[in-house]
Amino acid sequence: MSETKEFDSFASFYPFYLAEHSNQTCRRLHFVGSTLVLMLLVYIVITASWAFFLLLPLVGYGFAWIGHFFFEKNKPATFTYPWYSFMGDWVMYKDILTGKIRF
């Protein structure tokens, strides 16, 4: 498990975040969860099914936490660094989409 560190910026946090996502299956589960969140968000907006907003955290974090607990075997950064971790999820998603990080 990682020790708690202080980060003064997202730029200093992101390398730590990536190290916490070194397992390919964990990254893939993050990517699937984030993609489903985007798809659900589009569905919510198109259908005006606002109650489905409650599912967004379950879908997004559910896949990510399975990746951490069963494959990465570490504690999700969300528990210690919620905002930086949320930002890291989307930057990593973009980095996977653009090929900067291996899927």
Number of C-alpha atoms within 10 A of each C-alpha: 8 10 4 9 10 8 13 8 9 15 11 11 17 19 12 16 20 15 9 20 23 12 15 15 18 24 27 19 21 26 23 17 22 22 15 16 20 14 11 17 18 12 14 15 12 9 9 10 11 11 8 13 14 9 12 17 13 14 17 21 20 14 21 25 23 17 23 22 13 11 17 19 15 15 14 23 21 17 9 12 16 12 13 18 19 13 13 22 23 14 13 20 22 14 14 16 13 10 10 11 14 11 14
